[in-house]
Amino acid sequence: MRTTRIELEGSAGHVAIARERGSTTIRIDSITREPNRGQQVWKTWELPARISDEDLFKVAEEVQQRCEGVRGTNSMIHDLFREMQRFQN
């Protein structure tokens, strides 16, 4: 059994992370409820499944901030990062 999609919600937004069976791409859709001036409401990443941990962690930092509305502590970012790692090769 494998995880194909997860959805997470924070106080400021929502994220869905998915990878279809056989796909080499991880898709991340993020929605911010009340965006700051100039901030996108909806943002999508299409990442290679073989993305490095370093590059995936950078995306996790941005996703965490979009979901919570503020930059979180390293432990908050790492929690999200670990969930995102489920979709890597």
JONORHU-V714761 format. One record per pair of residues at least 24 apart in sequence whose ideal C-beta (glycine too) atoms are under 10 Angstrom apart, sorted by the first residue. I is the first residue (numbers start at 1). J is the second residue. If there is no record, write none. Layout:
BEGIN
i->(I I)
j->(J J)
END
This chain:
BEGIN
i->(2 2 3 3 3 4 4 5 6 6 6 6 8 8 8 8 8 8 8 9 9 10 10 10 10 10 10 10 10 10 10 10 11 11 11 11 12 12 12 12 12 12 12 13 13 13 13 13 13 13 13 13 13 14 14 15 15 15 15 15 15 15 15 15 15 16 17 17 17 17 17 17 17 17 17 18 19 19 19 19 19 19 23 23 24 24 24 24 25 25 25 26 26 26 26 26 26 26 26 26 27 28 28 28 28 28 28 28 29 30 30 30 30 30 30 30 31 31 32 32 32 32 33 33 33 34 35 35 36 39 40 41 47 47 47 48 48 49 49 49 50 50 51 51 51 51 51 52 53 53 53 53 56 56 56 56 56 57 57 57 59 60 60)
j->(86 87 83 86 87 86 87 87 83 84 86 87 63 64 67 79 80 83 84 33 67 63 64 65 66 67 68 69 70 72 76 80 67 68 69 70 36 65 66 67 68 69 70 41 42 43 63 64 65 66 67 68 69 66 67 43 45 60 63 64 66 67 80 83 84 44 45 47 59 63 80 83 84 86 87 87 47 49 86 87 88 89 49 87 48 49 50 89 49 51 87 50 51 56 59 84 86 87 88 89 87 56 59 60 62 63 84 87 63 59 62 63 64 65 66 67 66 67 65 66 67 69 66 67 69 69 66 69 69 66 66 66 84 87 88 88 89 87 88 89 88 89 84 85 87 88 89 88 81 84 85 88 81 84 85 87 88 81 84 85 84 84 85)
END
